[in-house]
Amino acid sequence: MTKVKEQIETLAVEQETELKNLIVYNDDVNTFDFVIESLIKICKHELEQAEQCTWIIHYNGKCQVKEGSFDELAPMCLSLLNRGITAEVQ
């Protein structure tokens, strides 16, 4: 019985600390400068990182811009959505 309880507790901890990805999608509305500025302000990117992510979004249709816990990424995602940038946490 103790072994099962330990396994359940371990699984619960793994789920709580499971890393998620903040994905930003390309659109035909937002400018490069606006997306770059948003990534710097909301995701705390450096200029070069924000520029690279923006080009990846443009050419690939999407980019993982941040990795972290759901609790960390959800407010960032909401802020991007509020700016009209299509994003989701996966």
N, C-alpha and C positions, 0 to 999 in steps of 0.2 A: 504494500500500500504506500509506503514512503517513497519508493522509486517512482511510482506513477505521479505522486504529488510533486516531486522534484521535476519530472519531465513537463508537467503542466505549467509549473512556475517558470521554467526555462523557456518554454514556448511563448508564454505571456510576455516575458522580458524581450525576447527576440522580436515579437510583433510590435512592441512599443518603440523599439529602437530601429525598426526597419527603415532604411533610407528610401526616400521618394525622390522623384525628379520633377522640377518645375519646367514645363515645356511651353515655349512660345511659338505661335504659328504665324506664317506669312499672311499678309492681306494686301489689298490694293488701296488701302485708306491711309495708313500711317507712314510718315516719312522716315527715312533712315535716321535723321537727326533726332526725331522724336523718340524712336525706339532706343537709340543709343542713350539719350538723356534719361529715359525711363529706367533702363537697366542699371545705369550708374546710381540713380537716386534710390530706386526701390531695392535692387538686388545687391547694391554696394560693389558693383563691378568697377574695375579700373577702366580707363578710356579704351585701351587696346583690347581688353577682353570684351567689352560691350560692342566695339566695332566688329570684331571677329564673329561674335554671336549673331549680329545683325546680318552680316554677309551670309552666314550659314542659313539663317532663317530665309533670306531672300532666294538663295539657290537651291536649298533642299526642302523648303516648305515648312520647316520647323527646326527647333534647336533646343536641346536641354541646356538651360541657362543657369540652373542652380540645383544642387543636391543637398538634401537634409531631411529632417523629420517632417512629418505632415504638419505638426504644430508650428514649425518654423516657416514652412513654405506657403501655407494657406493664406496668411495675411499678405504676403508678397503677391500671390496670385490674384487675390481680390483687388489689390491696388493696381495691378496691371489691367485687370478687367475694367476697373473704374475709369481708366485712361483710354479705354477703347481698344486695348491690345488683347488679342485672343490668346489665352493661356489656360493651362490646366495642370493639376498635380497628378502624377501617375505613380 
